[in-house]
Amino acid sequence: MQQRGFTLIELIIVIVILGILAVTAAPRFIDLQGDARASTLQGVKAALQGGSQLVYAKSAIASEQTNATAGDTTSQVEINGNPVETNFGYPAAIATVTLADVGNWASLSDDEWTLTASGDAAVAVGSFVITPEGKAAEPAPTGGTDLRCQVTYTQAANANSAPVVTVQADGC
């Protein structure tokens, strides 16, 4: 009588081969969450840039694009019924800015993002940092000004420049 099926040795060899494939392929898929978070940061950058351009257009229509000081009524525009502090026509990064304030001119959800304003030691004056929920603004390990896994918005420096929006995707 002839039996059909696999021997124990054949099954062990197949399991070993599958294990080797899993070990070599798994690292490629493990960091998908970090890659997704880094890609989402690019979306936040685009929202900040697009929103700031819309605020600038509204400031230019009101002839307020040359006002440099945030915090007074002459350096504000109204977006969807909400005042937006401006600096040279673009949204200002004042120390009291909140995610809700930024949400008035850029589409960001409070439950997905955290904003750290310039009053925090990790953020330069005239800037704010947006990080994914659960991450905090961090200075670079060398003590430099580069930040990690976050989007940094730096307000316009003068009437001839736009705000600078940078993405630091390291550490996501």
C-alpha positions in Angstrom: 0.0 0.0 0.0 1.3 3.4 -1.0 0.8 6.5 1.2 0.4 10.0 -0.1 1.4 13.2 1.6 4.4 15.1 2.8 7.1 13.8 5.0 8.0 15.5 8.2 11.4 16.7 6.7 9.6 18.3 3.7 7.2 20.2 6.0 10.1 21.4 8.2 12.0 22.7 5.1 8.9 24.6 3.9 8.4 26.1 7.3 12.1 27.2 7.4 11.8 28.7 3.9 8.7 30.6 4.9 10.5 31.9 8.1 13.4 33.2 6.0 11.0 35.0 3.7 9.2 36.5 6.6 12.4 37.7 8.2 13.6 39.4 5.0 10.2 40.9 4.0 8.9 42.0 7.4 11.2 45.0 7.9 9.8 46.5 4.6 6.3 46.5 6.0 6.9 47.3 9.7 7.6 51.0 9.1 4.4 51.6 7.2 3.0 53.7 10.0 6.1 56.0 10.1 5.9 56.4 6.3 2.2 57.2 6.5 2.8 59.8 9.2 5.6 61.4 7.2 3.3 61.6 4.1 0.6 63.1 6.2 3.0 65.8 7.3 3.4 66.7 3.6 -0.4 67.2 3.5 -0.2 69.5 6.5 2.5 71.5 4.8 0.3 71.9 1.7 -2.7 73.0 3.8 -0.6 75.6 5.6 0.9 76.9 2.4 -2.5 77.0 0.6 -4.3 78.6 3.6 -1.6 81.2 4.1 -1.9 82.2 0.4 -5.7 82.6 0.8 -5.1 84.8 3.9 -2.6 86.9 2.0 -5.1 87.3 -0.9 -7.7 88.6 1.6 -5.1 90.9 3.1 -4.2 92.3 -0.3 -7.8 92.9 -1.1 -8.1 94.9 2.1 -4.7 96.7 1.4 -3.3 95.3 4.7 -0.5 93.2 3.3 2.2 95.6 4.5 1.2 95.7 8.2 3.9 94.1 10.2 2.7 93.9 13.7 0.3 91.2 14.8 -2.0 91.8 17.8 -3.8 94.9 16.6 -7.0 95.2 14.6 -5.1 96.7 11.6 -3.2 93.4 11.1 -6.2 91.1 11.1 -8.4 89.7 8.4 -11.7 87.8 8.8 -11.9 84.3 7.4 -15.2 82.5 7.8 -16.3 85.0 10.4 -13.1 84.4 12.5 -10.3 87.0 12.9 -6.9 85.8 11.7 -3.8 87.7 13.0 -1.5 88.6 10.1 2.1 89.6 9.7 2.8 91.2 6.3 -0.5 89.8 5.1 0.2 86.2 6.0 -1.0 84.4 9.1 1.1 85.4 12.1 2.8 82.9 14.4 2.1 84.6 17.7 2.8 83.0 21.0 -0.9 82.6 21.8 -1.8 80.9 18.5 -3.8 77.7 18.9 -4.7 74.8 16.6 -8.3 76.2 16.5 -6.9 79.5 15.2 -4.9 77.8 12.5 -7.9 75.7 11.7 -9.7 78.9 10.7 -7.4 79.2 7.7 -6.0 75.7 7.2 -8.0 72.5 7.4 -6.6 70.7 10.4 -8.4 68.5 13.0 -7.9 69.0 16.7 -8.0 65.3 17.5 -5.2 64.4 15.0 -2.6 67.2 15.6 -0.9 69.1 18.4 0.3 72.7 18.0 3.2 74.1 19.9 3.5 77.9 19.8 6.6 80.0 20.1 6.2 80.4 23.8 7.6 76.9 24.2 11.4 76.5 24.5 11.6 74.0 21.6 10.0 76.5 19.1 11.7 79.7 17.7 9.9 83.1 18.1 7.7 83.8 15.1 7.0 80.1 14.5 4.7 77.3 15.5 5.1 73.6 15.2 2.4 71.1 14.3 3.0 67.4 15.3 0.9 64.3 15.0 -1.2 63.7 18.1 1.0 62.0 20.8 4.3 63.4 19.5 5.9 66.5 21.0 8.0 69.2 19.4 11.6 68.2 19.9 14.8 70.1 19.2 17.4 68.2 17.3 19.8 66.2 19.5 22.7 68.5 18.6 20.8 71.5 20.1 20.2 73.0 16.6 17.0 74.5 15.4 15.9 71.6 13.2 12.9 69.7 14.6 11.8 66.2 14.1 8.5 64.5 12.9 6.7 67.8 12.6 5.8 70.7 10.4 7.3 74.1 11.3 5.5 77.3 10.1 7.7 80.5 10.3 5.9 83.7 9.6 6.9 86.1 6.9 10.0 88.1 7.8 9.2 91.1 5.7 6.8 92.5 3.1 8.8 90.8 0.3 8.8 87.3 1.7 6.3 84.5 2.3 6.1 82.3 5.3 8.4 79.3 5.4 6.8 75.9 6.0 9.2 73.0 6.5 8.6 69.3 7.1 10.9 67.3 9.4 10.0 63.7 8.9 12.8 62.1 10.9 11.6 60.2 13.9 8.1 59.6 12.6 
